């Protein structure tokens, strides 16, 4: 199998996992920790958002690593790292904001 195909498949699978954790963190947490409740459950749900952002960052980097030819290689990799860092940074800032204010949107 070609490296481009392998990285594309890995990126798609990672994207599915990341979206599942972003869109339904309570479901994912309940499936993994069925006996959790209260503040512990809320903390685990918040942790799912952080894990989802890291998975999405790895997906973005892997997707941009597919094109590994010449000078364009460096541009794609740096764009991937920039997007990945942005996703992780924005997610972490959002999680901190929710913990401090208790509001998602205001």
C-alpha positions in Angstrom: 0.0 0.0 0.0 1.3 3.5 -0.9 2.2 5.8 2.0 -0.3 8.4 0.7 -3.2 5.8 0.9 -2.1 4.6 4.3 -2.0 8.1 5.8 -5.4 9.0 4.2 -7.0 5.9 5.7 -5.5 6.7 9.1 -6.6 10.3 8.9 -10.2 9.3 8.1 -10.3 6.8 11.0 -8.9 9.4 13.4 -11.4 12.0 12.1 -14.3 9.7 12.9 -13.0 9.1 16.4 -12.4 12.8 17.0 -15.8 13.8 15.7 -17.4 11.2 17.9 -15.7 12.5 21.0 -16.5 16.2 20.1 -20.1 15.5 19.2 -21.0 13.0 21.9 -18.5 13.2 24.8 -21.2 12.1 27.4 -21.9 8.9 25.4 -18.2 8.0 24.9 -17.6 8.6 28.6 -20.6 6.6 29.7 -19.6 3.7 27.5 -16.0 3.7 28.9 -16.9 4.4 32.6 -20.5 3.2 33.2 -20.3 3.7 37.0 -19.1 7.3 37.0 -21.4 10.0 38.2 -21.3 13.5 39.6 -18.3 15.7 39.4 -16.1 12.8 38.3 -18.3 12.2 35.3 -18.2 15.9 34.4 -14.4 15.9 34.6 -14.2 12.8 32.4 -16.5 14.5 29.8 -14.2 17.6 29.8 -11.2 15.3 29.4 -12.9 13.8 26.2 -12.9 17.3 24.6 -9.1 17.6 25.3 -8.4 14.1 23.9 -10.6 14.8 20.9 -8.6 17.9 20.1 -5.3 16.0 20.3 -6.7 13.3 18.0 -7.8 15.9 15.6 -4.4 17.6 15.7 -2.8 14.3 14.8 -5.3 13.8 12.0 -4.5 17.2 10.6 -0.7 16.5 10.7 -1.1 13.1 9.2 -3.3 14.4 6.4 -0.7 17.1 5.5 2.1 14.5 5.6 0.5 12.6 2.7 2.2 14.9 0.1 5.9 14.3 0.8 7.6 15.7 -2.4 10.2 18.4 -2.6 9.8 21.9 -1.3 6.0 21.6 -1.1 6.6 19.0 1.7 7.7 21.7 4.1 4.8 23.9 3.4 2.2 21.1 3.9 3.8 20.0 7.1 4.1 23.5 8.6 0.5 24.2 7.6 -0.5 20.9 9.4 1.3 21.8 12.5 -0.2 25.3 12.5 -3.7 24.0 12.2 -3.1 21.3 14.7 -1.7 23.6 17.3 -4.6 26.0 16.7 -7.2 23.2 17.3 -5.5 22.1 20.6 -5.1 25.7 21.8 -8.6 26.8 21.1 -10.1 23.7 22.7 -8.0 24.1 25.8 -8.9 27.8 26.1 -12.6 26.9 25.7 -12.3 24.2 28.4 -10.7 26.7 30.8 -13.4 29.3 30.1 -16.2 26.8 30.8 -14.6 25.8 34.1 -14.1 29.4 35.2 -17.5 30.9 34.1 -19.7 27.8 33.9 -21.0 29.0 30.5 -20.3 27.7 27.1 -21.5 30.7 25.2 -22.2 34.2 26.5 
